[in-house]
Amino acid sequence: MSPLPHDNRFPSCLTVPTLHVCLVSSQAMAKVKTPKRSGASSSPYERPSKSAAAAAAKNNVFKFNTNVGQHILKNPGVSDAIVEKAFLKPTDTVLEVGPGTGNLTVRILERAKKCICVELDPRMAAEVTKRVQGTPEQKKLEVMLGDVIKTELPAFDVCISNTPYQISSPLVFKLLAMPNPPRTSVLMFQREFALRLTARPGETLYCRLSVNAQFWAKITHIMKVGKNNFRPPPQVESSVVRIEPKIGKDRPNISWDEWDGVLRVCFVRKNKTLRANWLGTKEVVNMVERNYRTWCAMNGVAVDESIVEDGDDAAGDDVDMEADAGPDAMAVDEDEEVPDFFKEQQQQSGVPKTKSKRKKTRVHELVREKIRKVLEDVTELADKRAGKCDETDFLRLLHAFNEEGIHFS
């Protein structure tokens, strides 16, 4: 086979480069004609470019406000478990506090008759409304815009909430104080708060919150939830609890204000003795005296306003707090001996704290003696610490004070 004739006008060394240049040009033209949208990669497994990530962030409608507890629960498994543990009935009306983007809401609507969402952020309220728009669940959803603590709530059967942690305590006691509390509440809280709700006497986290909540409801820890289940992740771990208020014969038939008033003083310092908490702080004794005077005025009982001479003031107003507290008591500054709720009242009134120059009266001494009698003679709880007392101890204490004409509000 003879070789092809060679044309001297076109040197062979130029043929291949010419074809190569044409090929590159055609590829470049193809790229210009078919630009990729939003800088998307050709493979789903490629990491998006920085420009794509920046564009996505720019197009993100929501910037979550963590200052009001906007940590959206993103794990569908946790959302399903929370709704499952509420044991919803098809006839139930559910209150959801802080629905966010509606991850819990859509699951509630599948099982309940109606869902009432209370949302503080108008953006979130619009988002959860839009999420069910055009679906059968749209008629079952009602969104209330506002602060749930300050809002008058309609009747509902169950409360489910990924609770903003800043309102954990107010929300619990708002639900428990309702004339007709919900049948059950399944609420997400910060882990430590949840453990305080369920703590028992003698445990480290046992406090006034523990006594108050368990006095009015049965509280069960359901599950732990890690911080990575939220967007954006909070700085603390979380837990879900179920709260079932006591109803009917099981519901305590006493005043909430009376009960909480006693606990406030008992837990001024839970590791100090009750004697130190009640008789070692002048503000507490003065408060009890005011309450006793009010009770006397309402019941027509005369009080002795005569001044006590210095020599008659054998008891004095101060108890040796350090000696009374024992080796396991908390070390605190002198100013911290004043209960927090007295400090709040002082700040609200705008009156600076000054040393009292009021002379002691007989009624003041009478009140001190009544407190001593209740603690030492009647209940024999003077040397016991609030952190070790149970519900029965506090009930005995309240009953004994009421018998002496001392009430709380």
C-alpha positions in Angstrom: 0.0 0.0 0.0 1.6 3.3 -1.1 1.8 6.2 1.4 -0.5 9.1 0.9 1.0 12.0 -1.0 2.3 14.8 1.2 1.2 18.4 0.6 4.1 20.7 1.2 1.7 23.7 1.6 0.4 22.4 4.9 3.2 21.1 7.2 2.2 18.1 9.3 3.4 19.7 12.5 0.6 22.3 12.4 -2.3 19.9 11.9 -2.7 18.5 15.4 -2.3 21.8 17.3 -5.0 23.3 15.0 -7.5 20.6 15.8 -6.7 20.9 19.6 -7.4 24.6 19.6 -10.7 24.1 17.9 -11.7 21.5 20.5 -10.9 23.7 23.4 -12.8 26.6 21.9 -15.9 24.4 21.4 -15.8 23.4 25.1 -15.5 27.0 26.2 -18.5 27.9 24.1 -20.5 25.1 25.6 -19.8 26.4 29.1 -21.0 29.8 28.1 -24.2 28.6 26.6 -25.2 26.3 29.5 -24.3 28.0 32.8 -24.9 26.0 36.0 -27.5 27.3 38.3 -26.5 28.7 41.7 -23.0 27.4 41.2 -24.2 23.8 41.7 -21.6 21.1 41.4 -21.9 18.4 38.7 -21.8 15.6 41.3 -24.1 15.4 44.3 -21.2 14.2 46.4 -19.0 17.2 45.7 -18.6 19.9 48.3 -20.3 23.1 47.3 -18.1 26.0 46.4 -17.7 29.0 48.7 -19.8 31.1 46.4 -22.6 28.6 46.5 -22.5 28.5 50.3 -22.5 32.3 50.4 -25.5 32.5 48.1 -27.4 30.0 50.2 -26.7 31.9 53.3 -27.9 35.1 51.6 -31.1 33.5 50.5 -31.8 32.1 54.0 -35.0 33.9 55.3 -34.5 33.2 59.0 -31.8 34.3 61.3 -32.7 32.5 64.5 -32.8 34.6 67.6 -31.3 32.5 70.4 -31.9 35.3 72.9 -35.6 34.3 72.9 -34.8 30.6 72.8 -35.1 29.9 69.1 -33.4 26.5 68.8 -35.4 24.6 66.2 -35.8 20.8 66.8 -34.6 19.3 63.5 -34.5 15.6 64.4 -37.8 14.0 63.1 -37.3 11.0 65.4 -37.3 13.2 68.5 -40.3 15.1 67.3 -42.2 11.8 66.7 -41.3 10.6 70.2 -42.4 13.8 71.9 -45.8 13.7 70.2 -46.1 9.9 70.8 -45.5 10.4 74.6 -48.4 12.9 74.8 -50.9 10.0 74.2 -53.1 12.3 72.1 -56.7 11.5 71.3 -58.5 12.5 68.1 -60.7 14.8 70.1 -57.9 16.7 71.8 -57.1 20.4 71.5 -53.4 20.9 71.9 -51.5 24.0 73.0 -48.0 24.3 71.5 -45.7 27.0 72.9 -43.1 28.3 70.4 -43.9 26.2 67.3 -40.9 27.7 65.4 -41.0 26.4 61.8 -43.7 23.8 62.6 -41.7 20.5 62.9 -43.8 19.5 66.0 -46.9 21.2 64.8 -47.5 19.1 61.7 -47.2 15.9 63.7 -49.7 17.2 66.3 -52.2 18.1 63.6 -52.0 14.6 62.2 -53.3 13.2 65.6 -55.4 15.9 67.3 -58.6 17.8 66.6 -57.0 21.2 66.8 -53.6 22.8 67.6 -53.3 26.3 69.1 -49.8 27.7 68.6 -48.6 30.7 70.7 -45.6 32.3 69.0 -43.7 35.4 69.9 -41.9 35.9 66.6 -44.2 37.1 63.7 -41.8 35.5 61.1 -42.2 32.1 62.8 -46.0 32.5 63.0 -46.1 33.2 59.3 -43.8 30.2 58.6 -45.9 27.7 60.5 -49.1 29.0 58.9 -47.6 28.8 55.4 -46.4 25.2 56.1 -50.0 23.8 56.3 -51.6 26.2 53.8 -53.7 24.4 51.3 -53.8 21.2 53.3 -56.6 19.6 55.3 -54.7 20.5 58.5 -55.1 24.2 57.7 -58.5 24.4 59.3 -57.2 22.7 62.5 -54.5 25.2 63.2 -54.9 28.4 65.2 -51.9 30.7 65.7 -51.8 33.3 68.5 -49.1 36.0 68.3 -47.7 37.0 71.7 -46.0 36.1 74.9 -47.5 32.9 76.3 -46.9 34.0 79.9 -48.9 37.2 79.5 -51.5 35.8 77.2 -54.9 34.6 78.4 -55.1 31.0 77.1 -58.2 29.3 75.8 -59.2 25.9 77.0 -57.1 23.0 75.8 -56.5 19.3 76.8 -52.7 18.8 76.2 -49.7 21.0 76.1 -46.6 20.1 73.9 -43.7 22.4 73.7 -40.0 22.7 72.7 -40.0 25.3 75.4 -37.8 28.5 75.2 -35.6 27.9 78.2 -36.0 31.5 79.5 -39.7 30.8 80.4 -39.4 27.3 81.7 -40.4 28.0 85.3 -43.1 30.6 84.6 -44.7 28.3 82.0 -44.8 25.2 84.4 -46.5 27.2 87.1 -48.9 28.9 84.7 -50.1 25.5 83.5 -50.3 24.1 87.1 -52.2 27.2 88.4 -54.9 27.1 85.8 -58.4 26.4 87.1 -58.7 23.5 84.6 -55.1 22.5 84.0 -54.3 20.4 80.9 -54.5 16.6 81.2 -50.9 16.2 80.5 -48.0 18.4 79.3 -44.9 17.1 77.4 -42.3 19.8 77.6 -38.7 20.1 76.5 -36.4 21.8 79.0 -32.8 22.4 79.8 -31.4 19.2 81.3 -30.6 20.7 84.7 -34.1 22.3 85.0 -35.7 19.0 84.2 -33.6 17.2 86.8 -34.7 19.9 89.4 -38.3 19.2 88.6 -37.9 15.5 89.4 -35.3 15.8 92.3 -36.2 14.2 95.6 -35.3 15.3 99.2 -31.6 14.9 99.9 -30.5 15.2 96.3 -28.2 18.0 95.2 -30.7 19.6 92.8 -33.7 19.4 95.2 -35.1 22.9 95.7 -38.2 24.9 96.0 -39.0 24.3 92.4 -38.9 20.5 93.1 -41.3 20.7 96.0 -43.8 23.1 94.3 -44.0 21.1 91.1 -44.3 17.7 92.7 -46.9 19.0 95.2 -49.2 19.9 92.3 -48.4 17.3 89.7 -46.8 13.9 88.9 -43.6 14.6 86.9 -41.8 11.9 84.9 -38.5 12.2 83.0 -39.1 10.8 79.5 -35.8 11.1 77.6 -32.6 13.0 77.0 -32.0 15.1 73.9 -28.5 16.0 72.8 -27.7 19.6 71.7 -26.9 18.4 68.1 -30.7 17.7 67.5 -31.3 21.5 67.3 -30.5 24.2 64.8 -28.6 26.2 65.9 -27.3 23.9 68.7 -27.8 25.3 72.2 -24.9 25.4 74.7 -26.7 22.9 77.0 -28.2 19.4 76.9 -31.9 19.0 77.0 -34.5 16.6 78.5 -38.2 16.0 77.9 -40.6 15.6 80.9 -44.2 14.7 81.2 -46.3 16.7 83.7 -49.7 15.3 84.8 -51.5 17.7 87.2 -53.2 16.3 90.2 -57.0 16.6 89.8 -60.1 15.9 91.8 -59.5 14.4 95.3 -55.7 14.2 94.6 -55.4 18.0 94.1 -54.2 19.8 97.3 -57.0 21.9 98.8 -54.7 24.7 100.1 -53.9 28.2 98.9 -51.1 28.4 96.4 -49.9 31.7 97.8 -49.8 30.2 101.4 -47.8 27.1 100.2 -45.3 29.0 98.1 -44.9 31.7 100.9 -43.7 29.1 103.3 -41.4 27.5 100.8 -39.8 30.8 99.8 -38.6 31.3 103.4 -37.6 27.7 104.0 -35.4 27.7 100.9 -33.7 31.0 101.5 -30.7 28.8 102.0 -31.6 25.2 101.7 -28.5 23.9 103.5 -29.1 26.0 106.6 -31.4 25.0 109.4 -35.0 26.2 109.3 -34.3 28.1 112.6 -31.6 30.1 110.8 -33.8 30.8 107.8 -36.8 31.9 109.9 -35.2 33.7 112.9 -31.8 34.6 111.5 -33.0 37.2 109.0 -34.7 40.4 110.2 -36.5 40.8 106.9 -38.2 37.4 107.4 -39.3 38.2 110.9 -40.6 41.6 109.9 -42.6 40.1 107.0 -44.2 37.5 109.3 -45.0 40.4 111.8 -46.8 42.3 109.0 -48.8 39.3 108.0 -49.7 38.7 111.6 -50.9 42.3 112.1 -53.1 41.9 108.9 -54.6 38.7 110.3 -55.3 40.4 113.7 -56.9 43.4 112.0 -59.2 41.2 109.9 -60.2 39.1 112.9 -60.6 41.9 115.5 -57.6 40.8 117.6 -55.9 43.6 119.5 -52.1 43.8 119.3 -49.8 45.1 122.0 -47.8 48.1 120.6 -45.9 48.9 123.8 -42.2 49.3 123.4 -39.9 46.6 124.7 -37.1 47.9 127.0 -33.5 46.9 126.1 -33.3 44.7 129.1 -36.4 42.7 128.0 -35.0 42.0 124.6 -33.3 38.8 125.7 -33.8 36.9 122.5 -32.5 39.5 120.1 -33.0 39.6 116.4 -30.0 37.7 115.1 -29.2 34.0 115.2 -25.6 33.0 114.9 -25.9 31.8 111.3 -22.5 30.2 110.9 -22.8 28.2 114.2 -26.3 27.2 113.3 -25.5 26.2 109.8 -23.2 23.3 110.5 -20.1 22.2 108.5 -22.0 21.3 105.3 -23.8 24.7 105.0 -23.1 27.0 102.1 -20.7 29.9 102.7 -22.4 33.2 101.8 -21.8 36.9 102.3 -23.8 38.8 104.8 -25.7 40.6 102.1 -26.8 37.3 100.6 -28.6 36.4 103.7 -31.4 38.6 102.6 -33.8 36.5 100.5 -33.9 37.3 96.8 -37.6 38.2 96.8 -37.0 40.8 99.5 -34.2 42.3 97.4 -36.6 42.5 94.4 -39.2 44.2 96.5 -36.7 46.7 97.7 -35.5 47.5 94.1 -39.1 47.9 92.9 -39.9 50.3 95.6 -36.8 52.4 95.0 -36.1 52.7 98.7 -32.5 52.3 99.6 -31.6 49.8 102.3 -30.9 51.5 105.6 -30.5 50.2 109.1 -33.8 50.1 110.9 -34.1 52.5 113.9 -37.6 51.3 114.8 -37.9 50.2 118.4 -39.1 46.7 119.1 -42.7 46.3 120.3 -44.4 43.6 122.2 -46.1 42.3 119.1 -42.7 41.9 117.4 -41.5 39.8 120.3 -44.8 37.8 120.3 -44.3 37.0 116.6 -40.7 35.8 117.2 -42.0 33.6 120.0 -44.7 32.1 117.8 -42.1 31.3 115.1 -39.9 29.6 117.7 -42.8 27.7 119.1 -43.8 26.4 115.6 -40.3 25.3 114.8 -39.1 23.9 118.1 -42.2 22.7 120.0 -44.9 21.9 117.5 -43.1 20.6 114.4 -39.7 19.9 115.9 -38.2 21.0 112.5 -35.9 23.8 113.8 -32.7 21.9 113.3 -33.7 20.3 110.0 -32.6 21.7 106.7 -35.0 22.4 103.8 -33.0 20.3 101.4 -33.8 17.2 103.6 -37.5 18.0 104.3 -40.3 16.4 102.3 -43.8 17.5 101.3 -45.3 16.3 104.6 -42.8 18.4 106.6 -43.7 21.5 104.8 -47.5 20.8 105.2 -47.0 20.4 108.9 -45.1 23.7 109.1 -47.8 25.6 107.2 -50.6 24.1 109.3 -48.7 25.0 112.5 -48.2 28.6 111.4 -51.8 29.0 110.4 -52.9 27.7 113.9 -50.8 30.6 115.4 -52.6 33.2 113.2 -49.6 33.5 110.8 -50.5 33.4 107.1 -48.6 34.0 103.9 -49.5 35.7 100.6 
